[in-house]
Amino acid sequence: MKKRFLALGMAACMAVSLTACGGSSEKETTVAETAKEETTTAEGESKAEESSAEESKADTADIETVTEGTLTVATSPDFAPYEFYAIGEDGKPQLAGFDMSLAQYIADYLGLKLEVVTVDFDGVLSELQTKSVDLGMAGLSPDPKREGIMDFSDIYYTGGQSLVTVKDNADKFNSFEAINKSDVSVGAQTGSIQLDLANTNSPDADIVSLPKVTDIISELLAGKLDAAYIETDVAKSYQQNYPELEIVMDVPYESKGSAIGVSKGNESLMAGVNEAIAQAIEDGSMEKFIADANEQASGNTYEGLLDSEGNVQQ
């Protein structure tokens, strides 16, 4: 099941800062608006700058998307602090996370509306493969095996990979050797890099593939899984709410970090996305997105898909 969210409300709470979701601050000026103001000033200063501004607008106009005027992004909202639901004081879930803030930033930069499609992680890959969406933003790591169905943007965030268990088992399952046994159950998310790492580093273990990270955490806490491969910052986020969890070791992985999956062959969109990423990093927005997401992830959250009424599934 997948859900679509037109980011009309999201724009108000995630254009530049997630703190606006609580209603404590107004929507900040977007990059697109700032660029427009700077262009207006430049037109009065220089013919050359005017020409450059016109070329930039033409480039944006040339970007093709699944729906004209809209940037459609697939995500899997079970991966805090990347993407998840923050529960407001009214009990209603709002999409949050630094991927979602960056998605809004990119849409604003390109002068497009944002539409978010929520699916399980393997659904993100499927949506990109069928070109049903423009972008996939779900903490994706560039992987040669995925390059046949999507292109990858520049890296926007550097994370890591970890082996996780519960504190009571931290001394028992603290190495690849310890978990690489047929009687040890090891979890990883379906279709993820973590599943590849599980198969590579613990091929003899009983590897359990689950669709959502929340499922993995539940199985760990219930004692149905002995250990799991989880992205480091995601694991740390869950630790804030479940102190029983223990990160026992870093898992070596050659990838440089997280990138955005871009619809295969859409070069103009790729160029615009990379420009927006560079701008977000340079102007400090990305750093703020990450800080805000980590703060929200420590509060009242929900990770997973909503029901047919748009409510948290019980």
BELWOHU-V649105 format. One record per backbone hydrogen bond with DSSP energy under -1.0 kcal/mol. CO is the residue of the C=O (numbers start at 1). NH is the residue of the N-H. Records with the same first field share a line. If there is no record, write none. Layout:
# BELWOHU-V649105
CO=NH, NH
This chain:
# BELWOHU-V649105
3=118
5=116
6=8
7=11
10=14
17=20
18=21
19=22
20=23
30=34
31=35
32=36
33=37
34=38
35=39
36=40
37=41
38=42
39=43
42=45, 46
46=50
47=51
48=52
49=53
50=54
51=55
52=56
53=57
54=58
55=59
56=60
57=61
58=62
60=63
67=70
69=113
71=115
72=134, 135
73=117
74=137
75=119
76=78
77=304
79=82, 83
81=98
82=99
83=79
84=96
85=302
86=94
88=91
92=88
94=86
96=84
97=101
98=102
99=103
100=104
101=105
102=106
103=107
104=108
105=109
106=110
107=112
113=71
114=7
115=73
116=5
117=75
118=3
120=124
121=125
122=126
123=127
124=128
125=129
126=130
127=132
128=131
134=263
135=74
136=261
140=259
143=146
146=149, 150
151=262
157=258
160=232
161=251
162=230
163=248, 249
164=228
165=246
166=169
167=170
169=173
175=179
176=180
179=181
181=184
184=206
185=226, 227
186=208
187=229
188=210
189=192
192=196
193=197
194=198
195=199
196=200
197=201
198=202
202=205
205=207
206=186
208=188
210=190
212=216
213=217
214=218
215=219
216=220
217=221
218=222
219=224, 225
220=223
227=187
228=164
230=162
231=235
232=236
233=237
234=238
235=239
236=240
238=242
242=245
244=167
246=165
249=163
258=156, 157
260=153
261=136
262=151
263=266
265=267
266=270
267=271
268=272
269=273
270=274
271=275
272=276
273=277
274=278
275=279
276=280
277=281
278=282
279=283
280=286
284=288
285=289
286=290
287=291
288=292
289=293
290=294
291=295
292=296
293=297
296=299
300=87
302=85
307=310
311=307
